[in-house]
Amino acid sequence: MPLQPVILSGGSGTRLWPLSREAYPKQFLPLASEHTMLQETVRRLDGLDAEHPRQALALLDPLVVCNEDHRFLVAEQLRLIERHSAGIILEPKGRNTAPALTLAALAATRSDIDPILLVMPADHSIRHEPAFRAAVADACVIARTGAVVTFGIVPTKPETGYGYIRQGSTYEIEGLTGHAYVLSGFVEKPNASTAQEYLASGGYLWNSGIFVLKASLWLALIERFRPDIAQAAASAFAGARVDGAFLRLDPDLFGACPSDSIDYAVMEHLAGDTADLPPAVVVPLDAGWSDVGAWSALWEVREQDAGGNVLDGDTFVHDAHNNLLIAQHRMVAAIGVNDLIVVETPDAVLVASKESAQDVKTVTQFLQREQRNEYRHHQQVHRPWGSYEAIGQGARYQVKRLIVKAGESLSLQMHHHRAEHWIVVSGTARVTCDERSFLLTENQSAYIPVGATHRLENPGSILLELIEVQSGSYLGEDDIVRFEDRYNR
């Protein structure tokens, strides 16, 4: 039976600021390994069909649902690990997980097949991947019978930052290698004493947000419980257009879709005594799972030194214990401190106690309210052709470092208010300026006057690095008129 992975790549990861930003959230960061969290989500499916041949699973390329602004990040990260997608569905506006899954289910059934959907957030860490794949195989056995399956994480501590699942009686079905239970109910995030009671009772699991069910079953359930979401998503999907690997939704039609989560829209209706509804089943998962939802969680999943410190980058510690230190740009030294989070980036530094890790969102709320750039972007801003980084600015000038990937090109464009000077540091540039087209190599430069139609390309096989000096009365990124753009921006 076909198994269709669905990766939900939404969210802004505000509690992991300053590494995670709105334009580059945590799923695109290598937080728990050398690969990004999105890449790890895709890679942990490797071998699922081969490891469990008795299930006769035909593993399909994943469907990814993401914010339209993140489309090139998703495509590039899949390319870097040599993986393909079955499609990248672009949400013009975030509408939570229930509409996102509805879009994926509609895409999965376009070819008159009804696959089992394996629905996974893109930003979770799972250390023991064979245990995860074994649980998926069991969930597929159950889902084949028309049940809805979710994974409940076996708790390791009285966690107050997660919602819980209450497990009911044993769910009996042939072919399982592990255990399964009737899903008795969902419980909101508890206080500390209640969380301790849950842990002691043994009957509660953390809510993972991972689901397994047939695509047709999800479409029937969302139509039953939230017909407004079902109809709005179907209308937006019907009006979508294909743009290479991307499926672009009609922004007005999807903007009218209500926002709701999978749990609230459907799953809570199925919990407990639901004789007239499909069974809801929870499969316990003990596989070193974490949603890495705060810096304290990252400290738990990363390798620690003898003093319990997690050190990343140019760091030094003395008489310091149980700290998380990340240095991206400058040296960070910690002396005589315990249980701290210190995260240094080129444009921001965070210092917090581990027990206050959940309060980092107050910083991002402040930055968003003040319309500060540190909320949305890093100092290095990624673009489909490469990246740029501001390295200096003043009255009427700005200096940037540009990296253009091999074979890539910026749009053919024009600026009303600024001129640009380009100096090649390494690689080869092809420059178009009005009617002229010419090559520049290392240490050569070009001048682009105000109002000139121009383009920058990298015709070579290595990265093109150059320094751009902008001068003029207005230097904002919105002073751009595009005439041609291979990325359809």
C-alpha positions, -999 to 999 in steps of 0.1 A, spaced: 0 0 0 14 35 -8 26 55 22 26 92 16 48 112 40 34 147 47 58 172 62 42 203 78 68 230 77 50 260 92 58 280 123 83 306 131 102 290 160 101 322 181 113 305 213 147 297 196 155 333 188 181 346 178 190 315 157 155 311 145 139 340 127 106 344 109 123 343 75 145 314 85 128 294 113 141 264 132 132 237 108 159 250 84 186 250 111 211 222 120 202 222 156 204 185 167 228 172 141 248 182 110 216 182 90 187 206 94 156 195 112 137 194 79 164 173 64 164 149 94 126 146 91 130 134 55 161 112 62 145 92 90 121 77 65 150 60 47 147 22 49 111 22 62 98 0 34 129 -22 34 130 -27 72 94 -37 73 87 -58 41 58 -76 57 38 -43 56 43 -41 18 47 -3 20 54 16 -11 72 47 3 64 78 -18 84 110 -20 72 134 7 46 162 2 57 194 20 33 221 31 51 254 38 49 292 39 52 307 4 82 328 17 101 296 26 96 277 -8 132 281 -20 146 271 14 126 238 13 136 231 -23 173 238 -17 174 217 15 159 187 -2 183 191 -31 213 192 -8 204 157 6 195 145 -29 158 139 -21 128 147 -43 94 158 -32 60 148 -45 51 185 -44 57 216 -23 24 232 -14 27 269 -7 5 286 19 1 323 12 -9 327 48 -5 304 78 -38 287 87 -25 261 112 -23 223 107 -59 212 98 -61 232 66 -25 222 57 -33 185 61 -65 190 41 -44 204 12 -20 175 14 -48 149 14 -63 166 -17 -29 164 -34 -23 128 -23 -56 117 -39 -52 135 -72 -42 103 -91 -72 83 -78 -51 66 -51 -59 65 -14 -25 64 3 -19 62 40 -6 96 52 23 98 76 19 134 89 50 149 106 61 183 118 93 194 101 109 206 134 111 176 157 142 156 168 141 118 171 174 101 182 164 65 178 152 63 142 148 24 140 123 26 169 104 54 151 102 34 119 90 3 138 62 25 154 53 38 119 50 2 106 26 -7 134 6 25 129 2 16 92 -12 -19 102 -38 -1 123 -45 27 97 -52 1 70 -83 -9 89 -98 26 88 -85 39 122 -68 73 130 -35 68 147 -14 92 166 19 87 184 21 94 221 56 100 235 66 80 265 73 108 291 106 110 308 98 138 333 69 158 345 69 182 316 46 212 317 54 225 282 36 197 263 -1 186 259 -8 151 270 -28 121 256 -47 99 280 -45 63 269 -74 39 273 -78 1 270 -54 -20 249 -62 -18 211 -62 -54 199 -52 -61 163 -30 -87 146 3 -79 131 17 -54 157 52 -57 170 45 -32 198 15 -19 218 -14 3 209 -42 18 230 -76 34 225 -71 72 226 -92 82 256 -87 119 256 -65 150 252 -53 171 281 -40 206 279 -5 216 293 -6 208 330 9 226 360 39 210 377 20 190 403 -5 176 377 23 167 354 39 148 382 7 129 388 5 120 351 40 107 351 34 86 382 1 71 368 17 57 337 -14 63 317 -5 95 300 17 103 270 31 135 255 12 147 224 36 144 195 15 159 167 24 129 144 -5 112 127 -11 82 105 -44 77 85 -58 72 51 -61 103 30 -98 97 22 -105 93 59 -91 127 67 -111 143 40 -143 127 53 -135 137 89 -127 173 81 -158 176 60 -179 162 89 -165 183 117 -152 214 100 -170 217 66 -159 254 64 -122 244 64 -129 215 40 -147 237 15 -123 266 17 -92 244 13 -109 225 -16 -116 258 -34 -81 271 -29 -67 238 -41 -89 238 -72 -77 273 -80 -40 264 -75 -14 266 -103 17 245 -108 50 265 -108 78 239 -112 80 219 -80 56 243 -63 18 243 -60 7 279 -56 -27 284 -39 -50 313 -47 -42 338 -19 -77 352 -16 -94 318 -15 -70 303 10 -70 335 30 -107 329 36 -100 295 52 -105 294 90 -74 285 111 -75 254 133 -52 226 144 -56 189 136 -63 182 173 -91 207 178 -107 203 143 -109 165 143 -90 145 169 -108 156 200 -141 146 185 -127 110 180 -114 105 216 -133 84 241 -166 67 233 -171 72 196 -191 42 185 -203 59 153 -169 72 143 -136 56 132 -114 44 161 -88 67 174 -56 49 185 -24 59 202 8 41 196 34 48 223 68 60 210 99 57 230 126 70 206 143 100 221 117 124 207 119 162 213 101 191 196 131 213 205 106 239 214 129 259 237 167 264 243 164 241 274 151 213 252 181 218 228 204 215 258 188 182 266 193 166 231 228 178 224 260 162 235 273 176 268 308 179 282 319 166 316 304 197 333 271 193 316 278 221 292 267 221 255 293 241 236 289 252 199 314 274 182 343 294 197 336 290 234 354 287 267 341 276 301 357 276 336 340 264 367 307 265 348 281 238 346 249 228 327 251 258 303 242 261 266 267 283 248 264 290 211 289 313 194 284 321 157 305 352 152 326 360 183 342 341 211 319 334 241 335 327 275 315 316 306 331 316 341 315 306 374 280 304 360 254 276 359 222 268 340 225 296 315 216 300 279 240 322 259 234 324 221 256 348 201 249 357 165 263 385 143 235 409 151 221 398 185 230 381 218 206 362 241 214 356 277 187 337 298 184 312 326 174 277 314 143 278 336 131 310 317 136 294 283 99 296 275 100 334 280 123 340 250 91 347 230 87 380 249 118 392 230 104 383 196 71 400 206 90 431 214 109 430 182 78 424 161 59 452 179 88 476 173 91 464 137 128 455 142 146 436 115 160 412 140 126 396 143 124 386 106 159 383 92 194 373 102 222 395 92 228 371 64 196 370 43 190 340 21 177 343 -15 171 315 -41 202 327 -60 224 328 -29 226 353 0 235 388 10 249 402 42 250 438 54 285 447 65 283 485 69 260 514 64 256 552 70 239 582 56 232 576 19 253 544 16 252 507 24 277 480 19 268 443 14 286 410 8 268 390 -19 272 353 -26 258 340 -59 256 302 -64 271 286 -95 248 290 -125 223 313 -107 212 348 -115 195 377 -99 165 392 -116 167 417 -145 159 448 -125 161 486 -119 163 510 -89 148 544 -88 168 559 -59 202 542 -57 233 534 -77 254 503 -71 291 495 -74 301 458 -76 336 446 -68 344 409 -75 362 392 -46 363 357 -61 347 339 -90 333 353 -123 304 376 -128 284 383 -159 270 418 -157 242 433 -178 238 471 -176 213 485 -201 225 474 -236 259 461 -224 269 426 -212 304 418 -199 324 396 -176 342 406 -144 368 385 -126 386 389 -93 394 425 -83 375 440 -112 344 462 -107 314 477 -124 292 508 -118 254 506 -121 238 541 -124 204 550 -109 177 539 -133 198 514 -153 183 481 -162 208 455 -148 214 419 -139 241 400 -121 248 363 -130 273 337 -120 282 318 -152 310 298 -134 311 265 -115 322 280 -82 306 306 -59 307 342 -69 316 365 -40 314 403 -44 311 435 -24 282 458 -33 283 494 -24 249 511 -26 246 549 -26 216 572 -30 186 588 -13 167 556 -4 183 522 1 153 500 11 148 465 -4 115 476 -18 132 500 -43 132 474 -70 114 469 -103 118 434 -117 115 428 -155 125 392 -156 129 367 -128 136 330 -131 121 325 -96 88 341 -104 90 365 -75 
